[in-house]
Amino acid sequence: QVQVVESGGGDVQPGGSLRLSCAASGSRFEMYAVSWYRQAPVKQREWVARISNSDITNLADSVKGRFSISRDNAKNTVYLQMNSLKPEDTAAYSCKVVDYSSSHAPVYWGQGTQVTVSS
């Protein structure tokens, strides 16, 4: 069982920055693919970013040029750097971990961290 914990959320003014962290347990972190999702009130969950276990990154069009995703395998952590934040980025951000060290690639989710962008 992989434990997933997000942190780094908070309140920020428009134009500000935050860095979210997604920490996952396990000895084969380098084999995990990690994605960030977000969900605003009364909206569907939206995929934001993904980093593969070979460091290939993908970002949703809505955050390209403002957000970036990276990983530090030594710290079992994936980061979501969010710059030039807008009110529409307000949401609960969660990360999903797919463990490719296992043949059936189990999926684990964290509890999420709230980001509120407001003046």
N, C-alpha and C positions, 0 to 999 in steps of 0.2 A: 504494500500500500504506500503510495506516494502522498505526502502531505504538501499542500500548496498554500502559500500565504502571500497575499498582496499587501503592500504598504506604500506610503508616500502620497496618498491623496490629501486633499484639503481644500481650503477656500483661496481663490486667487482672482486678481482683477484681470479684466480683458487685456490681452497683450503680454500677460505674464507667462511664467514657465513652472512646470512641475516635472519631477522625475519619479515615476512609479517603479516599484520593484516587485518582482515575482520570484519568491524563493521556493524551491522544491527540494524535498528530501530524496535520498537515494544515492547509491554509489555509482550510478551510470548516467549522471545528469547530462553528459555530453551526447547521449543518445536520445535525449528528449527533444521534441519539437514543441515550441511554445507559441501560443497565440494570445493576443489581447482582444477582448470584446468589451463593448459597453452597452448599457441600457439606460435610457432616460425614461422618466415617468411617462406612462401611457404610450410608449413607443416600443417597437420590437428590438430585440437584441441585435446589435450591429457588430460585425467583424471590423477590427481596427488595424491589426498588424500581426505578422507571423515571422518567426525566425526558425529555420530548420536546424537539424542537427549537423548540417554542414555549413551553417552560417549564411544561408541564402535568406534574404529578407524580402518581405512584401508588405506594402502599405495600402490601405484603402485610399481611393482618390480624394476623399474628403479631408484626409490628414497629410497627404503628400506635400513635402516642402515645409511642413511644420513639426511633424513627429518623426522620431527615429526609434528603432528597436535594436538592441544589442544584447550580448550575453557574456557572462564571466563564468566559465565552467569551474574555475577554482573556487568560486563562491556559491556555486549552485543557484545562480540568480540571473534572471533576464530583466532588462530595464526598458522602460518606455519613456523616452525623453519627449516631453511635450512643450513646444514653444509657441509663441504667438497665439495663445489660447483665446478662444471665442466663447461667448455664452452658450452657443450650441454644442460645445464640447462637454457641457455639464451632464454628468451621468455617473452611474456606478460602473467602475471598470473591474473586469475580472480576467484572470488568465486561465487558459486551458493548456494542460500538459498532456502530450501523447508520448507514451513511453515505448520507443522503438527498440529498446533492449529486450523486450518481450515479443514473442512471435505473434501474439494476439493484440499487441499495441493498445493496452488499456488507456483510458482517458480519465484525467483527474481535473477537477475544478477547485479553485479557491473560493473564498467567501466574498471577495470583492473589496474595493476601496472607493470611497465617494470623492468625486471631483466636482467642485462647484465654481463656476466662473461667473463672477458678478461684480458690478461696480457698487 
